[in-house]
Amino acid sequence: MSNRDGKLAGRRILITGAASGMGRAIAELFTREGARVALLDLNGPAVLELAKDLQGFGIECDISSAQQVADSVAAAIKALGGLDGVVNAAGLYYSKSFEETDIESWNRVMAVNVTGPYHLLQAALPALRQASSATIVNIASISGYLPMAGTAAYSTSKAAILMLTKSLGFELGPNIRVNAICPGVIKTEMTRHIWEDPARAASTADRVSLKKMGEAEDIAKAALYLSSEDSSFATGTEIVLDGGFSWR
Amino acid sequence: MHPYFQMIIDAYAAAQRPFFHQVTPGVARDMMSASISAAPKPTDLPVMASVNNENVQGPNGAIAIRRYLPEGGILGTCVYAHSGGWVIGDLESGDNLCRRLAGLASVEVISVDYRLAPEYPFPVPLDDVYAVVQWASGLGRPLIVAGESAGANLVAAAAIRARDEKGPAIIAQLLASPVTDHNFETESYRTIGDKNWLLSRADMEWFWGHYCAESDARNNPLVSPLRLKNASGLPQAMVVVSELDPLRDEGLAYAELLRTSGVPVSVIEGKDMLHAYFFAAGAIPEVAQSVADSASWLKNCILASNGVNNQ
């Protein structure tokens, strides 16, 4: 499984939300590129199954819980013998008008999408500081800068992650680089409601310049770039991968 | 102190409820049962596929158990021992927590109605718990143990016995507000012991007197696990303590003993919480989170035991 010539050879990377979607694609690509991975997910059995396949470390974790994150990150660091990078891919999608967004839903979206990365980075930073060249990649969204119908809570959480990315890019150098990816509509479980509905899938694809929805692997390749030395001058910035969705 | 607990303390004071050490064991048991049956059933308990009362044979005769099977896949078996200073409590005292652990950790929980002191002092309650641990290992799933207060003392002792007698393989132990020693001079005893916040030093002396009257016998690590010379080889542990519990420091000391012996330990410290605070999970979100965190930890111990993660 290990690839000594890969772009991530020798790197130890922790990925949240790793059991499905973009997190999973990132875990698979990173492993192919020589990284050793620690995988966190709310779905314990699924993430352990994947960890087994990738010869990585897997652990169930609700990233909204400081306790679970502290335990999981400590176990991951122990298993990998340190940490060179983090990918915050765990996320919760929520779609309702602002008026229909009750406080429990609002708080849950913030707890997973904003406070989750907070807990994770607080727990991981001491280990990342030990690494000679560490990377943090946050999976945000084009929703973080582009208002769309029924996404006030989700979009606000993603805007927060974009600013956290900039703030940490500012604060954590020179040995830790922090960047974000803003995916457009990517074919994952989170967007099942779009691609399973032929009419909605067609109208969504039509809005995209490239006339298709993105694949999780498209995002994984950007995460690879941002987690490797190829992006050694990038920090506090974001890569938008939306097939041209934002400009139409 | 969290206002929910203050409310309970105030209500007890208003009702002039006696403290455990001021009554007989029989009255204390009735007080405990009355508190449990008076409390409204939480609305957030996980749904169980089945809950059954059964009996297991032990060295002292039949032991009543209650088996909680959650809906969905079962990853392992968890033997649970309730709180109550070895003297009071029964299957009802831990009923809510058993449902929560079963649902959240995807395990069958087996609650033990172990025999109580003073009618049955040490080692009978431990014999009962250990017999159920042995029986539960026969179910063939990964095995964990959990307990609260004196129940945590019993499962910690059962884990020591299992290690020393080469008994069942126990993967993990959840020790909530554990009794680990008979030293009443810890910092937490000195600062909180006389406040009668659900548990006092006088209560604990009374409980100890019933469970293990002879002071020399209390140095046995199966009675006071903190007296262990060597804790290596014991199951990884989650130790949950409350900030405002006389037993806080002995819980933390046991976590430290395990850690220095190379046993992986995770600790939750319930800020503003009183002794054995998991019972408040339905009322206080932070407590529900601590229960969820403990269950998630147990689940991870089981998942990791299936040969994954051995890098």
Chai-1 contact restraints between the chains, C-beta under 6 A:
chainA,res_idxA,chainB,res_idxB,connection_type,confidence,min_distance_angstrom,max_distance_angstrom,comment,restraint_id
A,G44,B,K299,contact,1.0,0.0,6.0,A-B,restraint_1
A,G44,B,L303,contact,1.0,0.0,6.0,A-B,restraint_2
A,L48,B,L303,contact,1.0,0.0,6.0,A-B,restraint_3
A,L48,B,V308,contact,1.0,0.0,6.0,A-B,restraint_4
A,A51,B,V308,contact,1.0,0.0,6.0,A-B,restraint_5
A,K52,B,V308,contact,1.0,0.0,6.0,A-B,restraint_6
A,F57,B,N309,contact,1.0,0.0,6.0,A-B,restraint_7
A,I59,B,N300,contact,1.0,0.0,6.0,A-B,restraint_8
A,E60,B,S296,contact,1.0,0.0,6.0,A-B,restraint_9
A,E60,B,K299,contact,1.0,0.0,6.0,A-B,restraint_10
A,E60,B,N300,contact,1.0,0.0,6.0,A-B,restraint_11
A,S65,B,D293,contact,1.0,0.0,6.0,A-B,restraint_12
A,Q67,B,I268,contact,1.0,0.0,6.0,A-B,restraint_13
A,Q67,B,D293,contact,1.0,0.0,6.0,A-B,restraint_14
A,Q68,B,D293,contact,1.0,0.0,6.0,A-B,restraint_15
A,Q68,B,S296,contact,1.0,0.0,6.0,A-B,restraint_16
A,D71,B,S266,contact,1.0,0.0,6.0,A-B,restraint_17
A,A79,B,Q311,contact,1.0,0.0,6.0,A-B,restraint_18
